[in-house]
Amino acid sequence: MLGLGFFIDWLAKRKGLDHYSPEENERNVSESERIYTETYMNQMRNNNDQGPLQ
């Protein structure tokens, strides 16, 4: 798994993708995708708070 990560990073750098900016990526996300992601994360948090036996 770690080797795959190194390979993907090497490939990205080779293609010239050196700068990754979370702020820039955040600007390119649509409002509906942001709402979907936040809703999913809230559901996962609620499922984890309930515990595995409930």
MOPAC internal coordinates of N, CA, C and O (Angstrom, degrees):
PM7 1SCF
backbone

  N    0.0000 0     0.00 0     0.00 0    0    0    0
  C    1.4369 1     0.00 0     0.00 0    1    0    0
  C    1.5321 1   110.01 1     0.00 0    2    1    0
  O    1.2310 1   121.42 1   137.21 1    3    2    1
  N    1.3136 1   114.89 1   -42.79 1    3    2    1
  C    1.4587 1   119.51 1   179.66 1    5    3    2
  C    1.5271 1   110.48 1   -65.38 1    6    5    3
  O    1.2310 1   120.67 1   140.37 1    7    6    5
  N    1.3234 1   116.32 1   -39.63 1    7    6    5
  C    1.4633 1   120.64 1   178.11 1    9    7    6
  C    1.5187 1   111.56 1   -63.09 1   10    9    7
  O    1.2310 1   120.11 1   142.85 1   11   10    9
  N    1.3144 1   117.39 1   -37.15 1   11   10    9
  C    1.4617 1   121.32 1   177.54 1   13   11   10
  C    1.5260 1   110.31 1   -64.35 1   14   13   11
  O    1.2310 1   120.31 1   139.50 1   15   14   13
  N    1.3256 1   117.02 1   -40.50 1   15   14   13
  C    1.4623 1   121.08 1   177.51 1   17   15   14
  C    1.5172 1   111.77 1   -62.21 1   18   17   15
  O    1.2310 1   120.56 1   136.35 1   19   18   17
  N    1.3333 1   116.54 1   -43.65 1   19   18   17
  C    1.4598 1   120.31 1   177.71 1   21   19   18
  C    1.5282 1   110.90 1   -62.47 1   22   21   19
  O    1.2310 1   120.63 1   138.85 1   23   22   21
  N    1.3212 1   116.41 1   -41.15 1   23   22   21
  C    1.4664 1   120.33 1   179.94 1   25   23   22
  C    1.5204 1   111.15 1   -63.68 1   26   25   23
  O    1.2310 1   120.12 1   136.30 1   27   26   25
  N    1.3241 1   117.38 1   -43.70 1   27   26   25
  C    1.4663 1   120.84 1  -179.65 1   29   27   26
  C    1.5266 1   110.37 1   -65.67 1   30   29   27
  O    1.2310 1   119.91 1   138.57 1   31   30   29
  N    1.3371 1   117.78 1   -41.43 1   31   30   29
  C    1.4642 1   120.74 1   176.15 1   33   31   30
  C    1.5194 1   111.41 1   -61.71 1   34   33   31
  O    1.2310 1   120.65 1   136.07 1   35   34   33
  N    1.3283 1   116.36 1   -43.93 1   35   34   33
  C    1.4606 1   120.55 1   179.67 1   37   35   34
  C    1.5271 1   110.47 1   -62.02 1   38   37   35
  O    1.2310 1   120.69 1   136.92 1   39   38   37
  N    1.3328 1   116.28 1   -43.08 1   39   38   37
  C    1.4594 1   120.90 1   179.53 1   41   39   38
  C    1.5313 1   111.34 1   -64.01 1   42   41   39
  O    1.2310 1   120.24 1   138.67 1   43   42   41
  N    1.3232 1   117.15 1   -41.33 1   43   42   41
  C    1.4651 1   120.90 1   179.19 1   45   43   42
  C    1.5283 1   110.59 1   -64.41 1   46   45   43
  O    1.2310 1   120.26 1   137.40 1   47   46   45
  N    1.3226 1   117.11 1   -42.60 1   47   46   45
  C    1.4654 1   120.08 1   179.29 1   49   47   46
  C    1.5144 1   110.96 1   -66.79 1   50   49   47
  O    1.2310 1   120.59 1   144.35 1   51   50   49
  N    1.3095 1   116.47 1   -35.65 1   51   50   49
  C    1.4609 1   120.32 1   179.36 1   53   51   50
  C    1.5312 1   111.36 1   -65.38 1   54   53   51
  O    1.2310 1   120.64 1   145.63 1   55   54   53
  N    1.3357 1   116.39 1   -34.37 1   55   54   53
  C    1.4670 1   120.86 1   178.87 1   57   55   54
  C    1.5180 1   112.31 1   -82.91 1   58   57   55
  O    1.2310 1   119.88 1   178.10 1   59   58   57
  N    1.3273 1   117.84 1    -1.90 1   59   58   57
  C    1.4554 1   121.29 1   176.16 1   61   59   58
  C    1.5164 1   114.55 1    93.28 1   62   61   59
  O    1.2310 1   119.90 1  -163.11 1   63   62   61
  N    1.3044 1   117.79 1    16.89 1   63   62   61
  C    1.4618 1   120.91 1   178.24 1   65   63   62
  C    1.5295 1   108.67 1   -93.69 1   66   65   63
  O    1.2310 1   120.63 1  -104.30 1   67   66   65
  N    1.3232 1   116.41 1    75.70 1   67   66   65
  C    1.4597 1   120.72 1  -175.63 1   69   67   66
  C    1.5194 1   113.49 1   -91.32 1   70   69   67
  O    1.2310 1   120.14 1   149.59 1   71   70   69
  N    1.3129 1   117.33 1   -30.41 1   71   70   69
  C    1.4575 1   120.26 1  -172.11 1   73   71   70
  C    1.5196 1   110.51 1  -110.61 1   74   73   71
  O    1.2310 1   121.17 1   -64.76 1   75   74   73
  N    1.3261 1   115.37 1   115.24 1   75   74   73
  C    1.4598 1   121.56 1   176.82 1   77   75   74
  C    1.5208 1   107.38 1  -110.57 1   78   77   75
  O    1.2310 1   120.45 1   -59.18 1   79   78   77
  N    1.3049 1   116.75 1   120.82 1   79   78   77
  C    1.4500 1   120.58 1  -177.89 1   81   79   78
  C    1.5282 1   109.66 1  -119.10 1   82   81   79
  O    1.2310 1   119.73 1   -65.92 1   83   82   81
  N    1.3316 1   118.13 1   114.08 1   83   82   81
  C    1.4632 1   119.80 1   177.59 1   85   83   82
  C    1.5317 1   112.38 1   -60.25 1   86   85   83
  O    1.2310 1   120.48 1   144.93 1   87   86   85
  N    1.3287 1   116.69 1   -35.07 1   87   86   85
  C    1.4603 1   119.71 1   179.60 1   89   87   86
  C    1.5288 1   110.79 1   -65.73 1   90   89   87
  O    1.2310 1   120.36 1   139.62 1   91   90   89
  N    1.3182 1   116.92 1   -40.38 1   91   90   89
  C    1.4658 1   120.57 1   178.65 1   93   91   90
  C    1.5225 1   110.44 1   -67.35 1   94   93   91
  O    1.2310 1   119.97 1   138.31 1   95   94   93
  N    1.3101 1   117.66 1   -41.69 1   95   94   93
  C    1.4636 1   121.08 1   178.29 1   97   95   94
  C    1.5243 1   111.08 1   -63.95 1   98   97   95
  O    1.2310 1   120.80 1   143.00 1   99   98   97
  N    1.3210 1   116.07 1   -37.00 1   99   98   97
  C    1.4622 1   120.66 1  -179.70 1  101   99   98
  C    1.5307 1   110.88 1   -64.34 1  102  101   99
  O    1.2310 1   120.27 1   144.42 1  103  102  101
  N    1.3148 1   117.09 1   -35.58 1  103  102  101
  C    1.4724 1   120.76 1   179.36 1  105  103  102
  C    1.5249 1   111.91 1   -69.27 1  106  105  103
  O    1.2310 1   119.85 1   155.79 1  107  106  105
  N    1.3181 1   117.89 1   -24.21 1  107  106  105
  C    1.4590 1   121.40 1  -176.27 1  109  107  106
  C    1.5249 1   113.89 1   -92.19 1  110  109  107
  O    1.2310 1   120.03 1  -177.89 1  111  110  109
  N    1.3277 1   117.55 1     2.11 1  111  110  109
  C    1.4559 1   121.03 1  -179.80 1  113  111  110
  C    1.5238 1   108.70 1   -91.54 1  114  113  111
  O    1.2310 1   120.95 1   -45.78 1  115  114  113
  N    1.3382 1   115.78 1   134.22 1  115  114  113
  C    1.4597 1   119.36 1   179.32 1  117  115  114
  C    1.5249 1   110.54 1   -71.97 1  118  117  115
  O    1.2310 1   120.90 1   -20.88 1  119  118  117
  N    1.3171 1   115.88 1   159.12 1  119  118  117
  C    1.4601 1   121.08 1  -179.22 1  121  119  118
  C    1.5227 1   111.52 1   -62.35 1  122  121  119
  O    1.2310 1   120.08 1   139.73 1  123  122  121
  N    1.3335 1   117.44 1   -40.27 1  123  122  121
  C    1.4609 1   120.13 1  -179.56 1  125  123  122
  C    1.5316 1   111.33 1   -66.04 1  126  125  123
  O    1.2310 1   120.15 1   142.07 1  127  126  125
  N    1.3266 1   117.31 1   -37.93 1  127  126  125
  C    1.4664 1   120.12 1   178.46 1  129  127  126
  C    1.5250 1   110.81 1   -67.74 1  130  129  127
  O    1.2310 1   120.40 1   142.25 1  131  130  129
  N    1.3212 1   116.85 1   -37.75 1  131  130  129
  C    1.4627 1   121.19 1   177.98 1  133  131  130
  C    1.5338 1   110.09 1   -64.49 1  134  133  131
  O    1.2310 1   119.96 1   136.09 1  135  134  133
  N    1.3271 1   117.68 1   -43.91 1  135  134  133
  C    1.4589 1   121.37 1   179.18 1  137  135  134
  C    1.5210 1   110.47 1   -63.77 1  138  137  135
  O    1.2310 1   120.19 1   136.64 1  139  138  137
  N    1.3287 1   117.24 1   -43.36 1  139  138  137
  C    1.4628 1   121.45 1   178.90 1  141  139  138
  C    1.5293 1   110.77 1   -60.07 1  142  141  139
  O    1.2310 1   120.32 1   134.94 1  143  142  141
  N    1.3092 1   116.99 1   -45.06 1  143  142  141
  C    1.4620 1   121.69 1  -178.16 1  145  143  142
  C    1.5237 1   110.89 1   -65.39 1  146  145  143
  O    1.2310 1   120.37 1   135.48 1  147  146  145
  N    1.3292 1   116.89 1   -44.52 1  147  146  145
  C    1.4584 1   119.68 1  -179.63 1  149  147  146
  C    1.5258 1   111.25 1   -66.22 1  150  149  147
  O    1.2310 1   119.92 1   142.40 1  151  150  149
  N    1.3179 1   117.76 1   -37.60 1  151  150  149
  C    1.4607 1   121.23 1   177.61 1  153  151  150
  C    1.5278 1   110.36 1   -64.19 1  154  153  151
  O    1.2310 1   120.57 1   135.97 1  155  154  153
  N    1.3134 1   116.51 1   -44.03 1  155  154  153
  C    1.4654 1   121.01 1   178.50 1  157  155  154
  C    1.5256 1   111.06 1   -61.62 1  158  157  155
  O    1.2310 1   120.44 1   135.93 1  159  158  157
  N    1.3196 1   116.77 1   -44.07 1  159  158  157
  C    1.4640 1   120.18 1  -179.82 1  161  159  158
  C    1.5243 1   111.17 1   -64.69 1  162  161  159
  O    1.2310 1   119.81 1   141.40 1  163  162  161
  N    1.3315 1   117.96 1   -38.60 1  163  162  161
  C    1.4661 1   120.80 1   177.20 1  165  163  162
  C    1.5211 1   110.92 1   -64.92 1  166  165  163
  O    1.2310 1   120.01 1   139.25 1  167  166  165
  N    1.3287 1   117.58 1   -40.75 1  167  166  165
  C    1.4662 1   120.65 1   178.04 1  169  167  166
  C    1.5243 1   110.95 1   -63.50 1  170  169  167
  O    1.2310 1   120.33 1   137.83 1  171  170  169
  N    1.3270 1   116.97 1   -42.17 1  171  170  169
  C    1.4658 1   120.50 1   179.23 1  173  171  170
  C    1.5294 1   110.49 1   -65.18 1  174  173  171
  O    1.2310 1   120.14 1   139.96 1  175  174  173
  N    1.3231 1   117.35 1   -40.04 1  175  174  173
  C    1.4644 1   120.86 1   178.38 1  177  175  174
  C    1.5280 1   109.83 1   -63.02 1  178  177  175
  O    1.2310 1   120.24 1   136.75 1  179  178  177
  N    1.3332 1   117.15 1   -43.25 1  179  178  177
  C    1.4620 1   120.25 1   179.14 1  181  179  178
  C    1.5229 1   111.38 1   -64.59 1  182  181  179
  O    1.2310 1   119.85 1   140.69 1  183  182  181
  N    1.3206 1   117.88 1   -39.31 1  183  182  181
  C    1.4766 1   121.10 1   177.78 1  185  183  182
  C    1.5144 1   111.14 1   -64.60 1  186  185  183
  O    1.2310 1   120.23 1   141.36 1  187  186  185
  N    1.3339 1   117.17 1   -38.64 1  187  186  185
  C    1.4561 1   120.41 1   179.95 1  189  187  186
  C    1.5136 1   112.38 1   -72.40 1  190  189  187
  O    1.2310 1   120.02 1   148.92 1  191  190  189
  N    1.3361 1   117.56 1   -31.08 1  191  190  189
  C    1.4620 1   120.99 1   178.80 1  193  191  190
  C    1.5223 1   111.67 1   -69.56 1  194  193  191
  O    1.2310 1   119.97 1   152.99 1  195  194  193
  N    1.3145 1   117.66 1   -27.01 1  195  194  193
  C    1.4567 1   120.55 1  -178.88 1  197  195  194
  C    1.5138 1   112.34 1   -75.89 1  198  197  195
  O    1.2310 1   119.73 1   158.62 1  199  198  197
  N    1.2749 1   118.12 1   -21.38 1  199  198  197
  C    1.4558 1   121.51 1   178.40 1  201  199  198
  C    1.5178 1   112.11 1    90.39 1  202  201  199
  O    1.2310 1   119.95 1   -16.47 1  203  202  201
  N    1.3284 1   117.69 1   163.53 1  203  202  201
  C    1.4657 1   121.14 1  -174.89 1  205  203  202
  C    1.5274 1   114.14 1   -76.35 1  206  205  203
  O    1.2310 1   119.10 1   161.27 1  207  206  205
  N    1.3208 1   119.32 1   -18.73 1  207  206  205
  C    1.4530 1   121.24 1  -173.88 1  209  207  206
  C    1.5264 1   113.60 1   -97.91 1  210  209  207
  O    1.2310 1   120.08 1  -178.80 1  211  210  209
  N    1.2908 1   117.45 1     1.20 1  211  210  209
  C    1.4658 1   118.81 1  -178.25 1  213  211  210
  C    1.4914 1   111.35 1  -101.98 1  214  213  211
  O    1.2310 1   120.10 1   180.00 1  215  214  213

